[in-house]
Amino acid sequence: MSLQQWTTDLTGLSSLTQSTAPLPTPGDNEVLVEIHAVSLNYRDLEVIKGEYTHHKSITATDRKVPCSDMCGIITQTGPNVTRFTVGDRVLSTFLPDHITGQVTEKELTTGLGHPMPGVLATHRVFAESALVRAPSHLSDEEASTLPIASVTAWMSLSSRAREGKVVLLQGTGGVAVAGLQIAKALGAIVIITSSSDTKLSQAKSLGADHTINYRTTPGWDQEVLRLTNGHGADIILETGGAQTLRKSFECIAFGGLINCIGYTSGKVDDDDDEDRINVNLLTLRRSVTLQGIIVGPRDEFEEMVGFYQEKGIKPVVNRVFGFREAREACEFLESGGHFGKVVINTAI
Ligand SMILES: NC(=O)c1ccc[n+]([C@@H]2O[C@H](COP(=O)([O-])OP(=O)(O)OC[C@H]3O[C@@H](n4cnc5c(N)ncnc54)[C@H](OP(=O)(O)O)[C@@H]3O)[C@@H](O)[C@H]2O)c1
C-alpha cells in the first residue's frame, strides 16, 4: 500500500513535485489519517519559497511535504490510542505539542509543514494528542480551514470582542474573513478593509458593518476614526505589517488591543530607519495592549470548534482545487485573488 504526496525543496513553487511513498503504520498513541482536504495558508507559500525564516530555531533540511491544515478520517489506530477510534473525522493542529497555555520555544519547533513533515498527502500518521474532532456541521473542505486561520482569529478576539466593541480587520484573506465571522457571532461591530470593492461587498454580505477600500482610501485609519465618531477600533487584527502597523496605532481606541499577526504588506525591518516606528511611544500614548499571536493551543481550538457549532459558523471556502492541481492552488493563493480560504481536495 502506498500514499500520494507533494514535496518541496523550499526553493519555490516550481519545486513542488508529486510522488508516492509507502503507507506508514501508526505506532504507540498514533493514528493513521486518510486526508480528505488540505487548506492553504500564507505561511505555506513562505515555507515553499524558503522565506519562512523568522524563527531562528527552525532550520530547513531536505525535501519535505508542505502544509499544516487538514481534515480527514482515521483509518487505523496504533496501540494504546484512547482519544479516537477508526472512522472519526479529525483536524490537524498547527503545533502538535501545543496543548494548552502559552506556546514555548520547544513547541514552536514542531510546526507541521516546516520543520515537521506536513499534510499535503493522501495519508499521514499523527499523534492522537495532536488532533481535534471535526465539527459535524462542516464539510471536509470547510473544516480543513480551521487549524490556523480560525484559531488565530479566535485567539485575537475571544477574550475581548463582545457586543458594541469595534473590531478592525485588514484585507479579506483567511485570518481576516474568519475574524469577521467570529467577531459578528460575538456581537461586535466590524470594520474591514480590502483592495477590492467586490471583496468588500462579499464582506458586507457576511455581516461587516463598515468597509473601506485601502487602495482608494489610503488614509483608512482616519476613516476608521470617522466611522466610530473618534473612538477608534477596540481590537485590531494586524495582518498587514509594514504598511499598516503605523496606521493601526493611529486608529486604535484608548485601551485597545492590537494583535500582531502577520505582514501581508511586508515586514517592518529592524535595519531600515524609514520603516522603523516608535512602538514605545505609540503603545503608551493610548494605553494600548500589543499582543503577538502564534495561532493557539489545542484546548482553545476545541473551545472554538464548540463555538462554531453553537453559532452555526461556516468558514468561507473561496475555491477548491484537485490534488493534482496543488501548484495551481498555491499560485492562486499567491495572486491574492481569493476571499477567505483556498482548499485542495485530495479526492478530485
Ligand atoms: N501569527 C499567526 O499565528 C498567524 C496565523 C495565520 C496567519 N498569519 C499571518 O497573517 C497574515 C495573513 O494570513 P492569511 O492566511 O489570512 O493570508 P492570505 O489569506 O494570503 O491573505 C492575504 C490578503 O492580505 C491582504 N493584504 C495585502 N496587503 C494588504 C495591505 N496593505 N493592507 C491590508 N490588507 C492587505 C489582501 O486582502 P485584499 O485582497 O482584500 O486586499 C490579501 O488578499 C500573513 O502574513 C500570515 O503569515 C499569522
PDBQT file of the ligand as one rigid body, heavy atoms in Angstrom, charges set to zero:
ROOT
HETATM    1  N1  LIG A 401       0.774  34.838  13.837  1.00  0.00    +0.000 N 
HETATM    2  C1  LIG A 401      -0.022  33.829  13.482  1.00  0.00    +0.000 C 
HETATM    3  O1  LIG A 401      -0.388  32.966  14.287  1.00  0.00    +0.000 OA
HETATM    4  C2  LIG A 401      -0.530  33.798  12.088  1.00  0.00    +0.000 A 
HETATM    5  C3  LIG A 401      -1.529  32.896  11.723  1.00  0.00    +0.000 A 
HETATM    6  C4  LIG A 401      -2.054  32.970  10.449  1.00  0.00    +0.000 A 
HETATM    7  C5  LIG A 401      -1.563  33.903   9.551  1.00  0.00    +0.000 A 
HETATM    8  N2  LIG A 401      -0.559  34.736   9.927  1.00  0.00    +0.000 N 
HETATM    9  C6  LIG A 401      -0.065  35.774   9.028  1.00  0.00    +0.000 C 
HETATM   10  O2  LIG A 401      -1.130  36.695   8.848  1.00  0.00    +0.000 OA
HETATM   11  C7  LIG A 401      -1.111  37.205   7.516  1.00  0.00    +0.000 C 
HETATM   12  C8  LIG A 401      -2.424  36.893   6.855  1.00  0.00    +0.000 C 
HETATM   13  O3  LIG A 401      -2.539  35.496   6.701  1.00  0.00    +0.000 OA
HETATM   14  P1  LIG A 401      -3.693  34.887   5.809  1.00  0.00    +0.000 P 
HETATM   15  O4  LIG A 401      -3.505  33.402   5.826  1.00  0.00    +0.000 OA
HETATM   16  O5  LIG A 401      -5.002  35.456   6.171  1.00  0.00    +0.000 OA
HETATM   17  O6  LIG A 401      -3.245  35.439   4.382  1.00  0.00    +0.000 OA
HETATM   18  P2  LIG A 401      -3.975  35.446   2.995  1.00  0.00    +0.000 P 
HETATM   19  O7  LIG A 401      -5.223  34.622   3.051  1.00  0.00    +0.000 OA
HETATM   20  O8  LIG A 401      -2.991  35.123   1.951  1.00  0.00    +0.000 OA
HETATM   21  O9  LIG A 401      -4.423  36.979   2.876  1.00  0.00    +0.000 OA
HETATM   22  C9  LIG A 401      -3.811  37.859   2.007  1.00  0.00    +0.000 C 
HETATM   23  C10 LIG A 401      -4.640  39.150   1.969  1.00  0.00    +0.000 C 
HETATM   24  O10 LIG A 401      -3.918  40.177   2.653  1.00  0.00    +0.000 OA
HETATM   25  C11 LIG A 401      -4.475  41.394   2.224  1.00  0.00    +0.000 C 
HETATM   26  N3  LIG A 401      -3.468  42.460   2.138  1.00  0.00    +0.000 N 
HETATM   27  C12 LIG A 401      -2.377  42.535   1.369  1.00  0.00    +0.000 A 
HETATM   28  N4  LIG A 401      -1.767  43.731   1.515  1.00  0.00    +0.000 NA
HETATM   29  C13 LIG A 401      -2.527  44.431   2.405  1.00  0.00    +0.000 A 
HETATM   30  C14 LIG A 401      -2.471  45.743   2.947  1.00  0.00    +0.000 A 
HETATM   31  N5  LIG A 401      -1.509  46.601   2.596  1.00  0.00    +0.000 N 
HETATM   32  N6  LIG A 401      -3.423  46.115   3.817  1.00  0.00    +0.000 NA
HETATM   33  C15 LIG A 401      -4.411  45.276   4.175  1.00  0.00    +0.000 A 
HETATM   34  N7  LIG A 401      -4.539  44.018   3.672  1.00  0.00    +0.000 NA
HETATM   35  C16 LIG A 401      -3.600  43.624   2.802  1.00  0.00    +0.000 A 
HETATM   36  C17 LIG A 401      -5.120  41.162   0.867  1.00  0.00    +0.000 C 
HETATM   37  O11 LIG A 401      -6.539  41.392   1.012  1.00  0.00    +0.000 OA
HETATM   38  P3  LIG A 401      -7.402  42.071  -0.163  1.00  0.00    +0.000 P 
HETATM   39  O12 LIG A 401      -7.238  41.173  -1.347  1.00  0.00    +0.000 OA
HETATM   40  O13 LIG A 401      -8.780  42.084   0.386  1.00  0.00    +0.000 OA
HETATM   41  O14 LIG A 401      -6.850  43.449  -0.386  1.00  0.00    +0.000 OA
HETATM   42  C18 LIG A 401      -4.808  39.688   0.596  1.00  0.00    +0.000 C 
HETATM   43  O15 LIG A 401      -5.848  39.020  -0.093  1.00  0.00    +0.000 OA
HETATM   44  C19 LIG A 401       0.106  36.568   6.858  1.00  0.00    +0.000 C 
HETATM   45  O16 LIG A 401       1.210  37.432   6.999  1.00  0.00    +0.000 OA
HETATM   46  C20 LIG A 401       0.343  35.309   7.662  1.00  0.00    +0.000 C 
HETATM   47  O17 LIG A 401       1.681  34.882   7.635  1.00  0.00    +0.000 OA
HETATM   48  C21 LIG A 401      -0.043  34.688  11.167  1.00  0.00    +0.000 A 
ENDROOT
TORSDOF 0
